[in-house]
């Protein structure tokens, strides 16, 4: 059942909604950013020193900056609404997912039962075909001896043709059900490759 394309699509949608809920849930909290900077520089003033040696890392002419930024959004109505909407969508998708599984299982059971019945019917039609073939052969013998009417021979031929038509009809119906079964399993495309 899990290989059904509809169920797989709903599972992917649930994964995306879980990611969205996590994203919106994290956007409701305040953000904290820590930043730091380090600078070094030296300006040369008429004969006071060397710019290159005084401007290196660890010299006396350096500056260090540390910053902490806390952003606390006020109201948070947009973020809260987005979170609520994502949760509602998730609940709806979970319901659709469960419903799709139940429907798919019911369809599978119905198709399997119908295929079993058609298989039994095909067996009966095959037995009927053998009998109809024997009947045609016997009526032809009787007609050639003059013991049966031409109408009896024609009637036996018609029954044989009707039986063959039923056989083809049941075989095609079974093939359609088989393709429906492959479609439910998500394997219909693989069958024709």
PADO-984064 format. One record per residue (C-alpha): y, z, x; residue number from 1; residue in one letter. Coordinates in Angstrom, 3 decimals. Each point is the difference from the previous one (the first is absolute). Layout:
BEGIN
<atom <Y; Z; X>; NUM; A>;
...
! end
This chain:
BEGIN
<atom <0.000; 0.000; 0.000>; 1; X>;
<atom <2.373; 0.784; 2.874>; 2; X>;
<atom <-0.243; -3.607; 1.217>; 3; X>;
<atom <1.638; -1.209; -3.225>; 4; X>;
<atom <3.315; -1.663; 0.870>; 5; X>;
<atom <1.947; 1.750; -2.785>; 6; X>;
<atom <-1.242; 3.393; 1.134>; 7; X>;
<atom <0.781; -0.828; 3.633>; 8; X>;
<atom <3.535; -1.052; -0.970>; 9; X>;
<atom <0.527; 3.262; -1.899>; 10; X>;
<atom <-1.333; 1.971; 2.994>; 11; X>;
<atom <2.517; -1.753; 2.293>; 12; X>;
<atom <2.761; 0.731; -2.506>; 13; X>;
<atom <-1.002; 3.686; 0.024>; 14; X>;
<atom <0.197; 0.057; 3.802>; 15; X>;
<atom <3.493; -1.537; -0.115>; 16; X>;
<atom <1.117; 2.494; -2.639>; 17; X>;
<atom <-1.317; 2.913; 2.070>; 18; X>;
<atom <2.037; -1.284; 2.948>; 19; X>;
<atom <3.078; -0.350; -2.225>; 20; X>;
<atom <-0.445; 3.528; -1.353>; 21; X>;
<atom <-0.259; 1.358; 3.538>; 22; X>;
<atom <3.144; -1.930; 1.003>; 23; X>;
<atom <1.993; 1.187; -3.029>; 24; X>;
<atom <-1.321; 3.544; 0.415>; 25; X>;
<atom <1.260; 0.067; 3.589>; 26; X>;
<atom <3.417; -1.367; -1.040>; 27; X>;
<atom <0.603; 3.029; -2.230>; 28; X>;
<atom <0.163; 2.384; 2.982>; 29; X>;
<atom <2.989; 0.330; 2.350>; 30; X>;
<atom <-0.102; -1.891; 3.294>; 31; X>;
<atom <0.609; 1.592; 3.386>; 32; X>;
<atom <0.935; -2.049; 3.050>; 33; X>;
<atom <0.295; 1.315; 3.538>; 34; X>;
<atom <1.881; -2.128; 2.530>; 35; X>;
<atom <0.901; 0.447; 3.623>; 36; X>;
<atom <2.049; -1.845; 2.619>; 37; X>;
<atom <0.613; 0.391; 3.694>; 38; X>;
<atom <2.919; -1.645; 1.861>; 39; X>;
<atom <1.093; 0.009; 3.573>; 40; X>;
<atom <3.181; -1.515; 1.397>; 41; X>;
<atom <2.567; 0.467; 2.741>; 42; X>;
<atom <3.455; -1.419; 0.272>; 43; X>;
<atom <1.503; -0.576; 3.383>; 44; X>;
<atom <3.416; 1.520; 0.434>; 45; X>;
<atom <1.863; -0.960; 3.199>; 46; X>;
<atom <-2.386; 1.162; 2.719>; 47; X>;
<atom <-1.701; 2.735; -1.999>; 48; X>;
<atom <-3.608; -1.211; 0.466>; 49; X>;
<atom <-2.599; -2.709; -0.363>; 50; X>;
<atom <-0.626; -1.397; -3.462>; 51; X>;
<atom <-3.617; -1.003; 0.721>; 52; X>;
<atom <-1.206; 3.308; 1.443>; 53; X>;
<atom <1.851; 2.153; -2.531>; 54; X>;
<atom <-1.140; -2.145; -2.970>; 55; X>;
<atom <-3.762; 0.464; 0.439>; 56; X>;
<atom <-2.446; 1.976; -2.087>; 57; X>;
<atom <0.384; 3.741; 0.526>; 58; X>;
<atom <3.485; -0.151; 1.502>; 59; X>;
<atom <2.893; 2.236; -1.015>; 60; X>;
<atom <1.566; -2.707; -2.187>; 61; X>;
<atom <-2.549; -0.067; -2.859>; 62; X>;
<atom <0.168; 0.732; -3.694>; 63; X>;
<atom <-2.815; 1.034; -2.354>; 64; X>;
<atom <0.109; -0.342; -3.770>; 65; X>;
<atom <-2.460; 1.436; -2.534>; 66; X>;
<atom <0.385; -0.644; -3.694>; 67; X>;
<atom <-1.837; 1.146; -3.106>; 68; X>;
<atom <0.629; -1.808; -3.268>; 69; X>;
<atom <-1.354; 1.268; -3.339>; 70; X>;
<atom <0.406; -2.234; -3.056>; 71; X>;
<atom <-0.491; 1.763; -3.323>; 72; X>;
<atom <0.425; -2.464; -2.871>; 73; X>;
<atom <1.633; 1.427; -3.078>; 74; X>;
<atom <-1.494; -0.632; -3.405>; 75; X>;
<atom <-2.859; -2.220; 1.228>; 76; X>;
<atom <-0.193; -1.608; -3.457>; 77; X>;
<atom <-0.921; -3.469; 1.285>; 78; X>;
<atom <-2.707; 1.307; 2.331>; 79; X>;
<atom <-1.407; 2.359; -2.640>; 80; X>;
<atom <-0.069; -2.789; -2.585>; 81; X>;
<atom <-1.744; -2.334; 2.455>; 82; X>;
<atom <-2.593; 2.697; 0.703>; 83; X>;
<atom <-0.599; 0.614; -3.720>; 84; X>;
<atom <-0.301; -3.740; -0.658>; 85; X>;
<atom <-2.502; -0.418; 2.847>; 86; X>;
<atom <-2.093; 2.910; -1.318>; 87; X>;
<atom <0.002; -1.447; -3.530>; 88; X>;
<atom <-1.006; -3.410; 1.355>; 89; X>;
<atom <-2.794; 1.655; 1.973>; 90; X>;
<atom <-1.337; 1.795; -3.081>; 91; X>;
<atom <0.149; -3.234; -1.997>; 92; X>;
<atom <-1.792; -1.933; 2.748>; 93; X>;
<atom <-2.676; 2.699; 0.320>; 94; X>;
<atom <-0.609; -0.283; -3.757>; 95; X>;
<atom <-0.200; -3.799; 0.224>; 96; X>;
<atom <-2.384; 0.335; 2.966>; 97; X>;
<atom <-2.370; 2.308; -1.917>; 98; X>;
<atom <0.214; -2.214; -3.087>; 99; X>;
<atom <-0.724; -3.131; 2.054>; 100; X>;
<atom <-3.071; 1.669; 1.508>; 101; X>;
<atom <-1.313; 0.958; -3.442>; 102; X>;
<atom <0.660; -3.479; -1.406>; 103; X>;
<atom <-1.620; -1.658; 3.006>; 104; X>;
<atom <-3.077; 2.216; -0.270>; 105; X>;
<atom <-0.309; -0.771; -3.721>; 106; X>;
<atom <0.386; -3.735; 0.656>; 107; X>;
<atom <-2.653; 0.154; 2.717>; 108; X>;
<atom <-2.439; 1.820; -2.255>; 109; X>;
<atom <0.594; -2.442; -2.862>; 110; X>;
<atom <-0.397; -3.032; 2.279>; 111; X>;
<atom <-3.191; 1.336; 1.570>; 112; X>;
<atom <-1.509; 0.717; -3.431>; 113; X>;
<atom <0.961; -3.465; -1.255>; 114; X>;
<atom <-1.496; -1.649; 3.097>; 115; X>;
<atom <-3.241; 1.947; -0.521>; 116; X>;
<atom <-0.172; -1.163; -3.626>; 117; X>;
<atom <0.682; -3.607; 0.959>; 118; X>;
<atom <-2.690; 0.181; 2.694>; 119; X>;
<atom <-2.507; 1.144; -2.644>; 120; X>;
<atom <1.173; -2.759; -2.336>; 121; X>;
<atom <-0.399; -2.591; 2.773>; 122; X>;
<atom <-3.576; 1.177; 0.556>; 123; X>;
<atom <-0.698; -0.388; -3.723>; 124; X>;
<atom <1.589; -3.462; -0.049>; 125; X>;
<atom <-2.178; -1.034; 2.960>; 126; X>;
<atom <-3.111; 1.114; -1.887>; 127; X>;
<atom <1.260; -1.823; -3.080>; 128; X>;
<atom <0.584; -3.107; 2.134>; 129; X>;
<atom <-3.612; 0.039; 1.184>; 130; X>;
<atom <-1.177; 0.275; -3.600>; 131; X>;
<atom <2.348; -2.763; -1.145>; 132; X>;
<atom <-1.224; -2.255; 2.838>; 133; X>;
<atom <-3.633; 0.651; -1.023>; 134; X>;
<atom <0.915; -0.645; -3.637>; 135; X>;
<atom <1.557; -3.374; 0.860>; 136; X>;
<atom <-3.055; -0.972; 2.034>; 137; X>;
<atom <-2.369; 0.991; -2.819>; 138; X>;
<atom <2.015; -1.827; -2.698>; 139; X>;
<atom <0.053; -3.111; 2.199>; 140; X>;
<atom <-3.800; 0.163; 0.296>; 141; X>;
<atom <-0.390; 0.529; -3.726>; 142; X>;
<atom <2.401; -2.849; -0.751>; 143; X>;
<atom <-1.871; -2.358; 2.337>; 144; X>;
<atom <-3.228; 0.851; -1.910>; 145; X>;
<atom <1.736; -0.478; -3.320>; 146; X>;
<atom <-0.268; 3.649; -1.088>; 147; X>;
<atom <3.730; 0.876; 0.085>; 148; X>;
<atom <3.100; -1.623; -1.433>; 149; X>;
<atom <2.782; -1.392; 2.156>; 150; X>;
<atom <2.329; 2.600; -1.576>; 151; X>;
<atom <-2.137; 2.810; 1.481>; 152; X>;
<atom <0.300; -1.539; 3.473>; 153; X>;
<atom <3.786; -0.364; -0.380>; 154; X>;
<atom <0.289; 3.566; -1.290>; 155; X>;
<atom <-1.955; 1.325; 3.014>; 156; X>;
<atom <2.247; -2.016; 2.356>; 157; X>;
<atom <3.099; 1.428; -1.696>; 158; X>;
<atom <-1.304; 3.557; 0.439>; 159; X>;
<atom <-0.640; -0.705; 3.703>; 160; X>;
<atom <3.501; -1.431; 0.458>; 161; X>;
<atom <1.530; 2.963; -1.869>; 162; X>;
<atom <-1.928; 2.411; 2.240>; 163; X>;
<atom <1.217; -1.795; 3.138>; 164; X>;
<atom <3.585; 0.118; -1.289>; 165; X>;
<atom <-0.317; 3.748; -0.647>; 166; X>;
<atom <-1.403; 0.478; 3.512>; 167; X>;
<atom <2.985; -1.788; 1.576>; 168; X>;
<atom <2.385; 1.936; -2.239>; 169; X>;
<atom <-1.461; 3.365; 1.017>; 170; X>;
<atom <-0.049; -0.933; 3.689>; 171; X>;
<atom <3.693; -0.997; -0.098>; 172; X>;
<atom <0.893; 3.162; -1.936>; 173; X>;
<atom <-1.828; 2.108; 2.590>; 174; X>;
<atom <1.845; -1.802; 2.812>; 175; X>;
<atom <3.363; 0.754; -1.658>; 176; X>;
<atom <-0.935; 3.665; -0.320>; 177; X>;
<atom <-1.074; 0.047; 3.637>; 178; X>;
<atom <3.400; -1.398; 1.034>; 179; X>;
<atom <1.695; 2.648; -2.158>; 180; X>;
<atom <-2.048; 2.620; 1.813>; 181; X>;
<atom <1.065; -1.403; 3.375>; 182; X>;
<atom <3.615; 0.042; -1.197>; 183; X>;
<atom <-0.234; 3.690; -0.898>; 184; X>;
<atom <-1.506; 0.776; 3.402>; 185; X>;
<atom <2.822; -1.979; 1.682>; 186; X>;
<atom <-2.480; -2.396; 1.609>; 187; X>;
<atom <0.592; -3.170; -2.031>; 188; X>;
<atom <2.022; -1.675; 2.756>; 189; X>;
<atom <-2.756; 0.699; 2.556>; 190; X>;
<atom <-2.583; -1.729; -2.215>; 191; X>;
<atom <1.786; -3.375; 0.184>; 192; X>;
<atom <0.728; 0.029; 3.733>; 193; X>;
! end
